[in-house]
Amino acid sequence: MATNSSRLPGSLDPLLLSNDRPSPGQASSISEVIETLTHDLSNIDARIACLKTEVAQLETTKSTLQHGVERYSSLLSSVRQLPPEIIRVVMLACFDEDDFDQDQVRRLGLVSRQWFQVAVSTPRLWSSYTIDTEGLDKESVASVIHKASTHLSKAASLPLHLRYTVD
C-alpha cells in the first residue's frame, strides 16, 4: 500500500531543520500533512488488523494440519508393525521371572487393542498375584479374592504364584 508521502510539500523540509516559527500558510500546509499522514496511519492500522486476523486463522489451520500429520503418521509407526510374538517378548521382559505386578500387567493392556489381546493371551503374565488384605473389611477381602481368581484364571495351565498378606 503506497502512502501519500509523495504528495507532501518539500517546502516544509527546511522548517524541520530549524527552530523557526512556521508562517500561517506553512501552518496550514503542516495541518494538511498531519491530516494526510494520520489518514495513512489509520489505513495501515486497519490493514495490519486484517493481516493479524488472517495470520491467526492461518495459525489455527496450521495447528489443525500439524495435528492431522502427527495423528496419521502414528498409523505408520514401526511399533504398529511388531508381530504379537515380539510384543509378548517385550511384555515378559518388563517383569521378574515370577513376580508380575498385576497393576502393571493391566496397564500393558491399555497401550492398544493389539497389546491387550497379546497380554490376555500370554498366560505367564497372569500366573502371579499378590493379595494384600491390610486394612480391608471382610467384604473388600471377598472382592479382592474374586479379582485374584479372575486374574489367575488367565494363567491357563501354568503353575500359580499367589502371595497373601494379612494384617
Secondary structure in CASP SS format (residue, H / E / C, confidence):
PFRMAT SS
TARGET T0000
AUTHOR 0000-0000-0000
METHOD secondary structure of the structure
MODEL  1
M C 1.00
A C 1.00
T C 1.00
N H 1.00
S H 1.00
S H 1.00
R H 1.00
L C 1.00
P C 1.00
G H 1.00
S H 1.00
L H 1.00
D H 1.00
P H 1.00
L H 1.00
L H 1.00
L C 1.00
S C 1.00
N C 1.00
D C 1.00
R C 1.00
P C 1.00
S C 1.00
P H 1.00
G H 1.00
Q H 1.00
A H 1.00
S H 1.00
S H 1.00
I H 1.00
S H 1.00
E H 1.00
V H 1.00
I H 1.00
E H 1.00
T H 1.00
L H 1.00
T H 1.00
H H 1.00
D H 1.00
L H 1.00
S H 1.00
N H 1.00
I H 1.00
D H 1.00
A H 1.00
R H 1.00
I H 1.00
A H 1.00
C H 1.00
L H 1.00
K H 1.00
T H 1.00
E H 1.00
V H 1.00
A H 1.00
Q H 1.00
L H 1.00
E H 1.00
T H 1.00
T H 1.00
K H 1.00
S H 1.00
T H 1.00
L H 1.00
Q H 1.00
H H 1.00
G H 1.00
V H 1.00
E H 1.00
R H 1.00
Y H 1.00
S H 1.00
S H 1.00
L H 1.00
L H 1.00
S C 1.00
S H 1.00
V H 1.00
R H 1.00
Q H 1.00
L C 1.00
P C 1.00
P H 1.00
E H 1.00
I H 1.00
I H 1.00
R H 1.00
V H 1.00
V H 1.00
M H 1.00
L H 1.00
A H 1.00
C C 1.00
F C 1.00
D E 1.00
E C 1.00
D C 1.00
D E 1.00
F C 1.00
D C 1.00
Q H 1.00
D H 1.00
Q H 1.00
V H 1.00
R H 1.00
R H 1.00
L H 1.00
G C 1.00
L C 1.00
V C 1.00
S C 1.00
R H 1.00
Q H 1.00
W H 1.00
F H 1.00
Q H 1.00
V H 1.00
A H 1.00
V H 1.00
S C 1.00
T C 1.00
P H 1.00
R H 1.00
L H 1.00
W H 1.00
S C 1.00
S E 1.00
Y E 1.00
T E 1.00
I E 1.00
D E 1.00
T C 1.00
E C 1.00
G C 1.00
L C 1.00
D C 1.00
K H 1.00
E H 1.00
S H 1.00
V H 1.00
A H 1.00
S H 1.00
V H 1.00
I H 1.00
H H 1.00
K H 1.00
A H 1.00
S H 1.00
T H 1.00
H H 1.00
L H 1.00
S H 1.00
K C 1.00
A C 1.00
A C 1.00
S C 1.00
L C 1.00
P C 1.00
L C 1.00
H E 1.00
L E 1.00
R E 1.00
Y E 1.00
T E 1.00
V C 1.00
D C 1.00
END
